[in-house]
Amino acid sequence: MDIPGSLAIISLAALIHASFQLSVSVLTLLSGHSIGAKHSQARLLRLTSSFVIGAAVMTVLLLSSVSLILIQFYGSNPPLVVWAAASGLMVGVALCIWLFYYRHDKGTALWIPKAFAVYLNDRTKATKRSAEAFGLGLSSVFGEILFIIAPLLVSALVLIQLPAVWQLAGLAIYTVISLLSLLIVWVLIGSGHSLGKIQKWRESNKYFLQFVSGAGLIVLVLFIYAVEILGSTVGFN
Amino acid sequence: MTLSVDVIKRGGQRQSEQFMRDKLHNSIVSTCLSVRVPTGQAESIAHSVCEAVIAWLQQHPEVTSQDIRIVATKHLRIQHPEAAYLYEQNRITI
């Protein structure tokens, strides 16, 4: 696959990652506790910035780790069966997202283990320092591993086929795009927008976001199936 | 001020405790501040919501923390709908 095509796949995968909501939920809650505790705007910005940096670091670490594991097993040219397995995984994750992503209650509670949700809730309330907010950012990305593993795996499969410099560019592109939703909420909170309005928008549009995440994965599967699997079979690659 | 009302905690896993007005007051103030309500107004809203909840508690010697949240939300909605929305969402955001 050529470099623009590879970067397009990475960008689409990162957009799908950006549509997942756990980090945004934690950031909203963290900001609410911080404003409610009468912390200064500077402290609010410190906490939320540390949270976003934590989420970025965990995204880089996860994508790099998955890429490293794939390189160790398959070198820089993964066999067709790995692409087929990744496609199957993406279809499975897309169906899971359509069926389970949000809990069927009021609010924006997600289908993650209840104990982990309670842990994140309690940790968010207890977070007072930047280092704790950074750790919370790391945990919130890791907590969604069941869903983000699909876009991460596809991006890693594409990344390992690129020249070294483009691998770094791809890693940066994935990280920045996957953080877009978090960055938008961070800017809104930092500029004084009401948390109530942000949360109301999220709740009103949660089923749309759920549909878009699943549909995005299906589009990505179709593209990969056509380019990597059918392309290799009929000799286009 | 402490009423002699037993509050059963969420899920029934933790020990029940006596109703504490200050705890309710602080949580309402904190929610109001989260939606950028000025401190004085937040205190006044919290005072009025606490009074309404205490009036309701006079007829209920044993309640769950969820009951208190529902009653407080109902009265907060009259005073400040956006704060009531956020108060209701606190446990169902993640």
Interface residues (C-beta under 8 A of the other chain):
Chain A: L22 S25 V26 T28 L29 S31 G32 H33 I35 G36 A37 K38 D105 K106 G107 T108 A109 L110 I112 A117 L120 N121 T124 G192 S194 L195 G196 K197 Q199 K200 E203
Chain B: V29 S30 T31 L33 S34 V35 R36 T39 E82 A83 Y85 L86 E88 Q89 N90 R91 I92 T93 I94
